[in-house]
């Protein structure tokens, strides 16, 4: 494997090892919620407590 590819892989691994901030977790959770079926998302948005729980669970899975 060429040295430049090894270096790029090493750099990518180091970037992925950085701890996520609260903002990173929130953004990731929002992106995951956006992938939900529209009917599920509409129902969750109609019930803020459900949406809060979904967001909380999505954030926990990223930790």
Steps between C-alpha positions, in 0.01 A plus 500: 500500500642842409621716788267787412198269531627372834542859619150594381348200677690582818381863486139389439516267800630779723220730388238235575649449848428859602229524765163623379369827640141548610441691176642212294267257679199727449573547130546125455171437679319750276644334189385162627152635573486638146534144367180392678184427306300825459196357682714403799673838499169690478359301790815560706488873426135509612612360837804697625572252781536216246727716284712583806531131584594407140763772491637389836521136391668597173757707689572214742572256219769735371687504833 
